[in-house]
Amino acid sequence: MQKIDIAIAGCGIAGLAAALMLHRQGHRITLFERFAEARPIGSGLMIQPTGLAVLDALSLAETVLTRGAPVDGLWGLNTEGEPVLEAAYADLPYPDAVGIGIHRASLFATLFDAVRAEGIAIETGRQVTGTSVDTDGRTLSFADGSASKKFDLVIDSLGIGSPLVPPAEASLPFGALWATVDWPGTGPFNPRLLEQRYRRADQMVGLLPIGEGKAAFFWSLKGENYESWKTRGMAAFHEEVCTLWPALDPVMEQLTDPEQLTFARYAHRTSPHATGDRIAHIGDSWHAASPQLGQGANMALLDARGLAVAMEKSDDLDEALSSYVRLRASHVRLYQALTWLFTPPFQSDSIWPALFRDLFMAPASRVPPGPGLKAHLVAGLAGARLDELELSVPDYTALTRGQSASSTSSRAAALPQS
Ligand SMILES: Cc1cc2nc3c(=O)[nH]c(=O)nc-3n(C[C@H](O)[C@H](O)[C@H](O)COP(=O)(O)OP(=O)(O)OC[C@H]3O[C@@H](n4cnc5c(N)ncnc54)[C@H](O)[C@@H]3O)c2cc1C
């Protein structure tokens, strides 16, 4: 395609990745971000093999691996001490494959530094409120009443609250409190596992290693209970968490002020259209979901890749936008459905989803081909069409070779025995 003027609205994971790819194809890119200084919000997340494949294609996989923590699997127990969530990357047919727990700020910095190093234009302090199109191009309008020049294409990477798509109908009932803590030096914690504990499905606590000596702590909470949680006091919270998972005492000792925890509300929404006249929606602005399956950032990276591949292969913008949708829609639909299905067994008031999880889902998933299927689902690889995105699962053995020399923890051969 001939080189065109592209506005990318939103300096998040999707926007930064798209900016890098399309700039490298020679397009003229301007990023717009509401914050005076581009910055990330939140604590930890998981980079799956799909997301790492995109970062690898951007030559950023090693940086992310260095900044994050290799995670061999997910391990969650109910109050009876029975494993009800088990998934191991060793069950994938890719040697040394891992997930990467990483602080959102580290992932952001990796992408943002690359964007800056390549001299891509960023306009900060630009709160996007709308967009309009005519035959000559598409403009963005801003909260201060100003408008951008006309662009050949606008990419909406404004996240879940994008004003350029119909709003999400409602938040999901459960969200989570998140905090970044020092990795607990004492206690029975495996630094290569994402661990969780559940009481039925209405209480869930987790600890994710995110590298650089840190962990992300998270606690499920209903949105309607957030205000009362803030006034209840940290001593009561400490006790409630440690009743569910006593070993977390050294983590809870670090959390003495409600301000240390951020409450994240989740929503489940797929916009009716991923593209329109001179506009493409990528990442959460197209499809948002609860982070139960840990895919959002990875899906955002895959969307950016899908759009870039489509743009490179087509001579015509409309054709490129249709091709982008073809490359991504089935994977998006599949994971939106899976996240919808798998959220209630882990976040719900009702006893039934938890019983289903404990009595049927978890035992059945241990029977072959269950472990391999689970690993593919968690890795984001089910239906991901990596070939068509001109991606392959990274060579983890080569990527981790440099790391293993300095690593203090060796890879867990398997999950703890169930
Ligand atoms: C608590 C939590 C945990 C999660 N855990 C995981 C996980 O383990 N693994 C995973 O893959 N995903 C996880 N996710 C999901 C993941 O964070 C998102 O899917 C991902 O960030 C989406 O990227 P994005 O670029 O589409 O949007 P965002 O990262 O939200 O970026 C949007 C950008 O647009 C800017 N912006 C927003 N509105 C405007 C406006 N009006 N004008 C200008 N700029 C604007 C924002 O400031 C931001 O920079 C989690 C999400 C949450 C909330």
The ligand as an ORCA input file, in Angstrom:
! r2SCAN-3c Opt
* xyz 0 1
  C      -6.762     -5.631     36.514
  C      -6.489     -6.122     35.126
  C      -5.674     -7.226     34.939
  C      -5.406     -7.670     33.655
  N      -4.607     -8.762     33.484
  C      -4.288     -9.148     32.228
  C      -3.405    -10.258     31.991
  O      -2.909    -10.943     32.893
  N      -3.073    -10.550     30.711
  C      -3.578     -9.826     29.657
  O      -3.238    -10.103     28.504
  N      -4.429     -8.803     29.851
  C      -4.799     -8.451     31.101
  N      -5.666     -7.407     31.278
  C      -6.256     -6.748     30.117
  C      -5.291     -5.783     29.445
  O      -4.735     -4.907     30.367
  C      -6.025     -4.994     28.376
  O      -6.713     -5.897     27.563
  C      -5.028     -4.199     27.535
  O      -4.401     -3.203     28.308
  C      -5.744     -3.544     26.347
  O      -4.851     -2.703     25.672
  P      -5.379     -1.461     24.865
  O      -4.174     -0.836     24.262
  O      -6.507     -1.876     24.006
  O      -6.014     -0.490     25.959
  P      -5.302      0.264     27.151
  O      -4.084     -0.467     27.572
  O      -6.373      0.508     28.151
  O      -4.829      1.647     26.528
  C      -5.729      2.691     26.195
  C      -4.941      3.989     26.099
  O      -5.803      5.010     25.621
  C      -5.738      6.134     26.473
  N      -7.055      6.777     26.426
  C      -8.208      6.272     26.915
  N      -9.222      7.099     26.650
  C      -8.698      8.158     26.000
  C      -9.246      9.341     25.423
  N     -10.562      9.603     25.471
  N      -8.420     10.207     24.785
  C      -7.088      9.945     24.692
  N      -6.519      8.852     25.223
  C      -7.307      7.971     25.856
  C      -5.394      5.575     27.819
  O      -4.814      6.551     28.672
  C      -4.404      4.476     27.434
  O      -3.111      4.983     27.293
  C      -5.970     -6.977     32.555
  C      -6.796     -5.866     32.744
  C      -7.074     -5.449     34.028
  C      -7.987     -4.244     34.233
*
